[in-house]
Amino acid sequence: MPSANPSGPIGAKLQKLGLISEKTTDHNMFHYGVRDHPTVIVLKCQKTDVIFPQSFPVPVDKTKHTRLSIEDAALTSDNIRREQELIGFVRDKRWADVGAGTGGLLQRLHDKATYAVGIEPQDKLRTNYPCDARETILQLEDNYYNTITMIHSLEHIFDFDNFLKQIYKKLVPGG
C-alpha cells in the first residue's frame, strides 16, 4: 500500500506525543471515507499501529445518535468488520472504547480483553453494556490501558488538544 502523508492537526498532535512516526513513509492509507464523512481519509502508522483520521471531520450534534439494542448494534456489518480489525489490539489487553455508543463493539470484543470499559456521555446509550461503563475519560485510571479505541468519536470533540492529552495519559507506555 502506498505511503500517505500524516500532515494536518491530528497527525501533528500524534507526532508531538510520540504516538506516530514523523516519517511520511511510515504511514499508509488504512481506509478511504467513513460512514458519516465519506471524504475523511483514515491512516495507519506502520511503526506504532495507531489508526487515525488525516483531517478533522466537521463536528456534529452529539445528541443525534440512532439507538439500537446492544444485540442489533453488535450485528451491524461495521462492528463485525471492526472486530476483525481490532481483535489483535484488544485480546488479553486492558481496553477502553471511547464514544462506545450503544455498545455493539463492546458486545463483540469485551470477553476477549483482560478488562474492557465503554466511555459514553449519553446515559441512555450505556445502559446495557456487557462490561464497565463510564461517562467521561476523566473517570479512567491513568497509565492503565493498552488499547484505547475512538470510532466515530473525534467529530464530537471540540477541545481536541486537551482530549488527546487526556487519552495519552490513560495509556501504558507503548500502548
N, C-alpha and C positions, 0 to 999 in steps of 0.2 A: 504494500500500500504506500502511495507517495507521502512524503512528509508534508506537514501542514504548519502554518505559522500561528503560534500561540499569542501573537500580539493582541493588544486590547487590554482593557482594565482588569478583566478576570485573570488572564494569563499573567499579567504584570504582578498582581497581588499574590498569586500562587507561586511565582518565581521568587518574589521577595521573601515569602515564608519558607522557601526551600522545598516546596511540595512538588514542583515540576522542574524539569531541566531548563536551562536558559538557551540550549541549542535547538534551533528550529528543526534540525534533522532528527531529533528525538521524539517528535510529535507526529502522529498520524491522524487522519480523519477517521473517527470512530463511527459516526452516523451523520447523515445529512438530513436536517429537519427533525423536529419533534412534533408530536401531535398538535399541540396548541400554537406552535410557532414554526411553520414549515421552512423558514429561511435561516433558522439558527443551526450553525454547524457545531457538532459535538466532536471534541478532540480527545485523544488519549496519549498521555506521556508514556513512552515505551520504557523509560528508566524507572518510573515510580508507580505505574499503573493507575495514576489519577485520571479520571474521566471528567471533562468539564466543557461547558459551552464556550465557544470562541468569543461570543459577544453577549451583552445583557439582553435578555428578552424584555419586551415592554412590560412594566408592572401591570398586573391585572387585579381586579377586585377579588380579594381572598374569600369572600362570602358566597361566591357563585359556583360552588362545587356540587356536582350531582352526587346524591347519596345512594350508594349501592350497599347491599348487605355485604358483610365481610366474605361470605361464601361466593357471591357473584363477583366481587372485586378480585378475588383470588383466581377466578377462572378466566379473566379477560386475557386476550392474546398478549397484551402489553406485559402483564405480570408473569405469564408463562415464559415469555422471552427474557424478561429481566431476571427471573430465577436462574435460567441457564447462563446468562452473562455474569451474574454476581455470586454464584454458589462458591467459587474459589475464594472470594473475598470475605465470605460470611462463615463458611464451615469452620467449626471449632474456634471461633473468634468471638470477641465481645463487639456487638454490632448495635449501632443506633441508626434508625431510619428517620430522618428529619423531614417533616412535611408528609407524614405517612398516610394522610387522607383517611379513607375508610379501612385501611389496614390490609389490603389484598396481598401486597408483597410480604408483609409480616406473616400473614397466614401461610404463605408458601415456604418461607425460609426460617421462621423463628426456631423451629426444632433442630435445625442444622447448626445454629450458633451456640456457643457456650452460654451466652447471655444476649438477649435481644430486648430493645426498648423502642417504642414508637413515640415520636415527638409530633404533636399536632395541637395547634392552638384552639381549634374548634372542639368544644366539649362533645357535641353531638356526633362527631366523626370518630372519636377514640373510645366510644363506649364498649365495644366488643373486641378489643384487641386480644390476641391469644397470648400476650406477654405483657410486660410492664408498659405503662404509658405515662408520659409527662406532657405538660403544656408547653414548656419552652426549653431551649438548650441550656439555659442558665441553671436548670434543675439537674443537669447531668454532672457526674463526677469528672474532675479534671484528670488528665493523664491516665485514662482508663480504657478507651475504646481502640480496638484495632482497625475497625472499619466504620465509617460514617457515610451513609448514602443520603443524597438530596435529589430526588427525582421530581421534576416539575415543581421545584421549590424556589429557585432563585428569582423567578418573576414576581414573587410575593415579598421579597426582601427590599426594603427601602434604604437601610443603613448597611450596605454590603460590606464595607470595611470592618465595622465592628462585628458583624455577624461572622465573617470569615475568621477573624481573630479569636472569637469565642469557640468556633468549631475546632480550630487548630489546638486550642488549649485542652480540648477533650480527648485528643488523640495521644496514644502512646508514641514514643519515638519510633519512627519507621512506619507508623500507622497511616 
